[in-house]
Amino acid sequence: MTQTLPNYALGASDQEIARLDGQAASIEAPTRLFLRAAGIEPGMRVLDLGTGLGHVARLVAELVGPEGQVVGIDTSARLLEVARERAHEYPQVTFVQGDVRTWRDPAPFDAVVGRLILFHLPDAGNVLHHQLGALRPGGVMLMLDFDLGSSRAEPAVPLVTQTLEWVMAAFRSAGASPVVGTRLALLLAEAGLADVQTFGVQGYLAPGDPRGPALLGGVVRSMAPQIVAAGIATPEQIGIETLSQRIAAAVQTTGCAVLPPALAGAWGRRTL
Ligand SMILES: C[S@@+](CC[C@H](N)C(=O)[O-])C[C@H]1O[C@@H](n2cnc3c(N)ncnc32)[C@H](O)[C@@H]1O
């Protein structure tokens, strides 16, 4: 049975768009690595699930070239509007409003990709099973997602640990799966994909690198309404206006590395 999340937990505000851009920049290199490892090639017709601002769709467009085709689907009209504006240099890319649980194009795809989409779907297995039907026989499905459980400061810093606990609890309370990256290979195999392969990539940010505190503060800012509504922490405990600065100060004082969540990738082929 298909479950639905009440709302995509992160919304589509300007602030969320800026956060998605920062996040996409931080995982662009591993995403390229996974797209190549999964065999995305010139001329392919590729579906991008939960395309958001189209970051993955544009990377795929570079790989499939002018002879290829990319279709990005998302439920958010606002994000798709921005995605269309940004992809005007890629005539091979189109964006369609649709739900990954039900959307179907009559023409088959050579590949179906999805980055940071299963994270938000409690019914990930059903979605993959549905999307298997979008592939031609021999086509490849590639899923990329976070393992938030791998994120930490090393050595540990209480404020970073606390922040990550809030984020993990907020995603879970919204029905999301913050460690779904650990299960991608299993989910693909259960959905019927064959020859499934998987690995993960994690960054190690130096104490003075502003990206660690910005990443943590940014996701808490986006999740704050959910954190408060679910009774996980109060606005006073979060102190959002100073959170990033306090994390930066604590990280510098401790001299710790900040490990953002590992990006896991798994891919497999449709056999029949
Ligand atoms: C974290 S964003 C990831 C965007 C993009 N894939 C990336 O990696 O930059 C998740 C996206 O999934 C979309 N989304 C959530 N649930 C969806 C659904 N059921 N069908 C289609 N899109 C969905 C959201 O609107 C959002 O754009």
The ligand as an SDF file (V2000), in Angstrom:
LIG
                    3D

 27 29  0  0  0  0  0  0  0  0999 V2000
   15.9930   17.1340   -1.4450 C   0  0  0  0  0  0  0  0  0  0  0  0
   15.1980   17.5310   -2.9370 S   0  0  0  0  0  0  0  0  0  0  0  0
   16.3320   16.8190   -4.0900 C   0  0  0  0  0  0  0  0  0  0  0  0
   16.3060   17.5070   -5.4160 C   0  0  0  0  0  0  0  0  0  0  0  0
   17.2730   16.9530   -6.4600 C   0  0  0  0  0  0  0  0  0  0  0  0
   17.0030   15.5590   -6.7590 N   0  0  0  0  0  0  0  0  0  0  0  0
   18.7120   17.1120   -6.0190 C   0  0  0  0  0  0  0  0  0  0  0  0
   19.3380   16.1070   -5.6610 O   0  0  0  0  0  0  0  0  0  0  0  0
   19.2090   18.2410   -6.0300 O   0  0  0  0  0  0  0  0  0  0  0  0
   13.8180   16.3920   -3.0180 C   0  0  0  0  0  0  0  0  0  0  0  0
   12.8780   16.7140   -4.1400 C   0  0  0  0  0  0  0  0  0  0  0  0
   11.9020   15.6810   -4.2390 O   0  0  0  0  0  0  0  0  0  0  0  0
   10.6560   16.2780   -4.5580 C   0  0  0  0  0  0  0  0  0  0  0  0
    9.6180   15.3390   -4.1600 N   0  0  0  0  0  0  0  0  0  0  0  0
    9.2590   14.9590   -2.9130 C   0  0  0  0  0  0  0  0  0  0  0  0
    8.2880   14.0360   -2.9690 N   0  0  0  0  0  0  0  0  0  0  0  0
    8.0080   13.8320   -4.2900 C   0  0  0  0  0  0  0  0  0  0  0  0
    7.1030   12.9800   -5.0100 C   0  0  0  0  0  0  0  0  0  0  0  0
    6.2780   12.1740   -4.3520 N   0  0  0  0  0  0  0  0  0  0  0  0
    7.1200   13.0130   -6.3530 N   0  0  0  0  0  0  0  0  0  0  0  0
    7.9510   13.8470   -7.0290 C   0  0  0  0  0  0  0  0  0  0  0  0
    8.8320   14.6720   -6.4060 N   0  0  0  0  0  0  0  0  0  0  0  0
    8.8550   14.6600   -5.0610 C   0  0  0  0  0  0  0  0  0  0  0  0
   10.6580   17.5900   -3.8000 C   0  0  0  0  0  0  0  0  0  0  0  0
    9.7330   18.5230   -4.3330 O   0  0  0  0  0  0  0  0  0  0  0  0
   12.1110   18.0150   -3.9890 C   0  0  0  0  0  0  0  0  0  0  0  0
   12.2810   18.7790   -5.1330 O   0  0  0  0  0  0  0  0  0  0  0  0
  1  2  1  0
  2  3  1  0
  2 10  1  0
  3  4  1  0
  4  5  1  0
  5  6  1  0
  5  7  1  0
  7  8  2  0
  7  9  1  0
 10 11  1  0
 11 12  1  0
 11 26  1  0
 12 13  1  0
 13 14  1  0
 13 24  1  0
 14 15  1  0
 14 23  1  0
 15 16  2  0
 16 17  1  0
 17 18  1  0
 17 23  2  0
 18 19  1  0
 18 20  2  0
 20 21  1  0
 21 22  2  0
 22 23  1  0
 24 25  1  0
 24 26  1  0
 26 27  1  0
M  CHG  2   2   1   9  -1
M  END
$$$$
